Amino acid sequence: MIYLDNAATTPIFPEVTQIIADTLANQYGNPSATYKMGKDAKRQITTARKDIADVLKVDSNNLFFTSGATESNNWALMHMAQRAKELGYGNHIVATAIEHPSVDDVLAHLETIGFDVTYVNPNEDGDITVDQFEEVSTDQTIGWVAMAVNNEVGAILPIESLAKKAEELNYWIHVDAVQAIGHDIVDFSSLPIDAFVGSAHKFNGPKGIGFLVHKPKDAKLAIRPLIRGGGQEKKKRSGTENLPYIAGMATAVTLTNDTKENRVRQDENLATYLYEALDEAGINYHRNGSKNLDHHVNHIHNLWLPENLSSQLLIKADLKGIAISAGSACTAGSIVPSRILQAYYPDEPQRWVESIRVSFGYQTTKDEIDALINILK
């Protein structure tokens, strides 16, 4: 199988598999226990938390382990919105129209319980801008929501300028950073971001483990408990910690950071090779997303292939042993017209159903791109 759907999930590093197996076999003590085995487990969690925080350049006290980005997005957004409303700050949120379902569905729920949400679409150049956010904000606005990198088209959003303007206007800002971790996109340590999230399986770690970094500018918006019980995660998310996967995630994020420069260079080379190969093969295609190529990551590519239904292309590629996708993997396994492409191209419905996503990982090779090109031809 040739795997070109790394935006959906990534193969686990062998070193991560090993640390998970070793921890499962040898470090099975309950981290809340008072004897040595429990204390050893607790120490390993503390070390993992610090290792991840060091890579992200954040305070480890602000990092909470969760089951993944979906939980983290739900926790942060629901909490900050409800708490701000309780404090009388307002009930209006501004968000991009291209968010992941784990953000978009939370916002839709908030609309049913008394919140107003304004969605910002990409402009005619395919970009999201600070001016767009500012223009639709009101005296009831409490927060802004924008992902760092779009998971379908690979667009890079202006998180730095959004975060700084949100701080100036006294709004909280939430960032889904899932597709940015390990790709040298955003320096989260230097920005006034109130909450951002990551998921281990997007950077060659295990599924079912992720994190939330919550560092509110307003102390009154400090995170409240998600799950009550034994008091784990600073009494904010009770439940016996998943030590093997926490250790696995820490190893994955460390390895990803250590190899980041090589990965960035590899993705750039593969992206150049992909488009040169498409052109040389004479394939009729158009890139989806921003017209400014500098506003795209090099590991996610969304291609419109006119007169070719994406649903059929996916099946034909799969039969030839190549895994690609038509958008987000978090839509219950169904292929439906892309909501993201609808936001980018509201007047071009053919793009919604004739586009594919190709995404690279550390294991991707030029030979695999050649195989994809041959299938498309």
N, C-alpha and C positions, 0 to 999 in steps of 0.2 A: 504494500500500500504506500502510495506517495501522499504524504499529509501536507496539505496547503491550507489548513483552516486553523492556524494557531491563534487567531483572534477569538475563537470559540473556547479553546483550551489548549494547553501545551503538554508535550511529553515530559514526564518527570525525570529530573536529573538522576543518574545512577547513585550519586552520593547521597541524594535525598532519600531514595528508597532504602539505602543502607542504614541511614541514621534512624529512619522510622522503624525498621525491623529490629535494630539493636535496642532502641528505646522500648518497644513493645515487649521484647524478650527479657530485658534486664532492669528496666526502670519502671516497674509496675506499681510502685508504692503510691498511695494517695497523697497528693501534695499538701493536703490539709492535716495529715497525721503529724503527731508530735515526735515520733521516734525517728531515728536516723534515715531510714529508707524514705519516709515522707519528706523530711527536710532536704534530702538529696534531690527529690523530684521537684520540690518548690524552688530549690536553687537553680535547677536547669530551666525552669520557666522564667525566672528572673533574668538569667543569662540570655535566653532567647529574646526576651522583650528588649533588653538593652542592645543586643546585636542588631535587631531590626530598627530600633530607634536611632542607632548610630548611623546606619545606612541612609535612613530618611532624614537624618540631622534634626530630629525632634526630641523633646523631653520624653523619656520612657514613661513618666507618670501620666502622660496624656494618651498613651497607646493602650487600647483594649482589644483583646482577642475575641473574635466572633466566629460564626460558622461560615462567613464569607461576605462578599460585598453586598449581596442582597439584604442580609440582616443588618449590616452596618448602615446602608443607605436608609432603610426603614427606621432604625433606631435614631439616627441623628436628625433626619428630617422631621419625623413626628415630634421628637422632643423639642427641637428648637422652634418649630412653628407654634406648637401648643403653649410652650412656656412664654414666648414673646407675646402671644395673644392674651394670656393670663395677666401679664404685666401691663397690659394696656398699650403696647407699642403699635398694634395694628393687626391686620389680618390678610395682607396682600403679599404675594410672592411672585417674583419674576424668574422665569426659567427658560432655557432653550427648548425648542420644539424637537430636538434631536437627542434627547436623553435616553439612556437605557431603560428598559421596562421596569427595572427595580427602583428607578427614580420616578419615571413617568406615572406608574400606577399608584405610587404613594401620593403624588401630587393630585391625581384624580380623586383619591380617597379624601384628601384634605378638602377638596372642593365640596364634598358631600357633608362636611361637618363645620361649615361656616367660613372657609377660607376662599379668597379669590386668587386665582393664578392666571397670570398673563404669560403666554408662550411667545418667544421670539424666534422667528424663522430666519434661516440664512438669507442674506440680502442678494441682490442681483449678481454679485461676484461670488456668491457661495460662501460668504463669511458671516460670522457672528461678531458684533462689535459692542464696545462699551456704550457708545452713543445710543444704540438700540435699547439697551437695558435702562439707561438713564431716562430716555424719552417716555417710557411707559411706566416708570416708577411714580408713586403718588405719596401723599402724606400718610397713607396707611401701609406703605411697603415696610416689610420687616426683614426680608432676606432675598438673596439672589442664589440661583442654582445653575451651575454650568459644569459639564464634564471637561476633563483635561484633553482627552482624545476621543473622538467618536469611534465607536466600535465597528460601525459598518463601512464608513467611507475613509476613515483614517484622518479626518480633519483635526488640526490642532487649534484649540480655542484659546483666546487671549486671557488666560487665567491670571497672569501677572497684573495686567491693567484692570481687569474686573475686580480682583481682590483689593487693589489699592483704592479704587473708586468706591467700592462697597464700604471700606473702612472710613473713608472721608464722609460718606453719607450715613454712617452709623447703622449699616445693615450687616447681618451675618451673611456669610457665604459658604455654601456647601459644594464640594468638588468630588465627583466620581473619578478617581484617578486610576481605575483598573488597568486601562490600556497604556498608561504612561509609566508605570513602575518598571524600572530597569532600562528605560529607553532614553534617559537624559533629556526629558522634555521640560520638566518643571522643578525648580529648586524650592521645595515646600518650606524649607527652614526659614527662608527670607521673606515669606509672604504672609500677610495677615488673613490666613484662611482659618475659619472657625472649625471646619470639619472636612476630612478627606478620608477616602476608603481605598482598600486594596484587597485582592483575592489571590491566594497562593497559586491556584492552578493556572493563572495567567502568566506566571513567571517560573514555570517548571517545578512547581511544588504540588502538594496533594490537593485534591478537591475537598470541600467541606471545612476549610479553615481560612480565615481572613482577619482583617483588622479594621478598627476605626481609630483615627487620630482626632481627638476632640480637644481643641484649645481655644475656647471662646474668648472673644475680645471683651464681652460683657460677662462678668463673673456670675450674674444672675441667670445666665443660660447654661451654667455648668450641668453636665449630663446627669440625668436621674436614672434610677435602676430600671433595667430592661426586664430582668428576671430576678425574682426574690427567692431566697432560700438560705444556702450556706454562707453567702457573703463573699464568694470568689470575685475576682476582678475588681478589687477595691469596693466591694459590696454593690457593684453596679450590674453584674451579670453572673448570677449564682449558677452553680453546677460544677461538678468535678471537671477540671481542665483536661482537654484532649492533648496531653503532653507529647505523645509521639508526633502528632501532626503540627503542634506548635514548634517542636524541634525541627521538623522537616521544613516548615515555612522559613524558619530562621536560616537554615542552611541554604535554602533556595534563594532567598533574597541576598544573602552574602555572596554566593557564587555568581548570581546575576550581576551584582555590583562589581565584583572582581573582574568580570569579563565584559563589562559594559562597552568599553572603547572598541573592542574587537567586534562586538555585536552591532554597534552603530555603523561601523565601517562595512561590515558584511551586508547589513540590510541595504545600505546605500548602493553597494555594488550589485546586489541582486535586483533592486528596483530598476537601476539603469539597464541591466541585462534583460529584464522582463519587457520593458517598453521597446528596446531595440529589436528584440526577438519578434514581438507583435508586429512592428513596422516591417521588418524584413520578410515576415510571412505573408504580408498583405492582408492581414485580418482587419476588418472594419470594426473599430472600437472607439469609445469615447470614455474619458476618465470622469467619474462622478465625484462631486464635492467641490471644493474651492477652485476658482480659476487660477489662484495664486499657488503654484506648486510648492512654494516654501511653507505653505500652511498645511502641509500633509506630512505624516510620518512615512517612513520608508518600509515599514513592515506590514502595512495594511493597504490593499488596493481594491477599489471597486470599479468594475468595468461594465459599461453598457455595450452589449453586443446586439445591434439592431436585427430584428426579425429572428431572434433565437430566444425562445422561452427559457428563463433560468431554471424552471422546474425540470425541463427536459435535459438541459445541459448538465445539471447535477446528477441526474440518473445515468446519463451516458458516460459521464466522467467516472462515476462510481463503478460502473460495469468494467471500465478500463483500469480500475485500481487507483484512481486519483480522488482525493477528498478535497472538495471546495464547498463554498456555501453561497447562499443568496442573501445573507444578512445576519441578524442576531441569532445566536443559538438558543436564546431564552424565550422561545415562542412555542413551547410544547411540541417541538419537532415538526411543526407545520410550515408549509411554504405559502405565504400570503404576500400580497403587495406590500413592499417595504414602506413603513411609516416614515422612516428617515428620508428615503428618496422622494416621498410625497412632499415632505417639507422643503427639500431642495428644488424639486421640479414639479410644482403643482399643476402645470399645464402640459406636462409630457408623460401621460400615464403609461406609455410604452416602456419608459425607463424603469418603472416600478416593477415590471415583471420580466424584463429582459437583461437584468444585470446580475453579475456574479461578484463574489468577494474572494480574493486570493490573499492569504496572509502568511508571512514567513516566520520561521523559528530558527533556533541555533543550529538545527540539523538540516535546514533547507540547502539544496545544492542547485547549481545551474543545470545539471542534467535533469533534475526534477522539473525545472521550468521548461526545458526543452520538451519533456514528455507532455506537459500541459499544452504547449503550443501545438504539438502534433495532433493532440485530441481536438483542439479548437479548429484546426485546419480541416 
